Amino acid sequence: MTTYSMTALYARGMYSIKIRIKMLARKGWKCYVTPMKVLTRNTDFTASVDSPVLAEKPNLLGMTLDELETFFISLGEKKFRGAQVFQWLYKYGAESFDDMTDISKTLRERLGEAAVIHHAAAIKTQQSGEKEAYATKKILFELTDGRKIESVFIPDDERRTVCISTQVGCAVGCEFCATGWMGFSRNLTVGEIVGQLIYIRKYIDPGISNVVFMGMGEPFLNYENVISAAQIIANEKGVGMAAKHITISTSGIIPKIYEYADAGHPYNLAISLNATTEEVRQRVMPITKKYPLTELLQAAKHFNSTRRNPVTLEYVLMADVNDSNADALRLKKLASELGRCKVNVIPYNPIEGPALKRPSQERIDYFMKLVSSIQSPLTLRRSRGTDISAACGQLAVKN
Ligand code: SF4
């Protein structure tokens, strides 16, 4: 991909996109131009747009147990009704008050007048060409405001994992990630986050074993909603998934890593590392300019000091960017300095836009060999669902 300065663009007579580029530049975006279209990467990480008000009546989907209990008390009803509805929403996936058969008809009618249960609409499901029992599925959801997000279901012999989104787009702008190239629209509500899992468990596979917050968006830039969603998923009256099967991934929002560690939340933490030097990380993850690698590793150490389950370091392997012998040795050193950690190497999955390449299989094998004497558990992630653009880093929709 060729990168042009704005002056160069004007010199080339590309006036049709001139105004758009000016607008984007004012918002702190960098513009990259291909012969076909303008691609954008955000370099302003302060962007934050909260979810729109979705309905006049409160949406019960997304309320925590405490919030539902408070809601019923405000209606003059008994507090235990909150737990009853909590179970219906998250354990049984009720989509209407009429489904709640142990609640009297009178109360159901009252609920219908006072509140709604609103699920995002699943408008498309794509299935990978893998063997039926192992087929990855990608689900496209349309939200109340017409925006769209994707979630992925990934079955294998041991796990049936759902990868869920936390934002519409993403402000972090990692070079290797299609969501980053979309830009950022808004945070998802708690209901929109949990709703992805509820839908997949109800309509695709009832035996979901793991949830990873690794879909579209940076979970720690939608911190409160992500934590509430994880609490609902882990609550035994809710989805009832063991906390050790829930993983939240971050690109390295350092203040939130400290907050998360100190709050003692029981879910796993993964850090998307992807480079062993400040320079390379700044290139592939511009957020490094704000949150440097050295400080990120300190934050990871702090997290480890508060947990039995150590942090996982994710490392997207990109040809001629971070796959050299020196990179492998630095990764090994960095992991051993961190002490306890897991390392997960993910060969880059191609996306439209950046001039990045997946390393050859030979290079991947050699990189793994160099890192293999590491003390920490080391895994090489197999790419799943690349034929439907559902693999790591490939989620993106047009909103
Ligand atoms: S990898 Fe994660 S943080 Fe980076 S742009 Fe993609 S969604 Fe955002």
Boltz pocket constraint, residues with backbone or C-beta under 6 A from the ligand:
constraints:
  - pocket:
      binder: B
      contacts: [[A, 169], [A, 170], [A, 171], [A, 172], [A, 173], [A, 174], [A, 177], [A, 178], [A, 179], [A, 180], [A, 181], [A, 214], [A, 215], [A, 216], [A, 217], [A, 218], [A, 250], [A, 251], [A, 272]]
      max_distance: 6.0
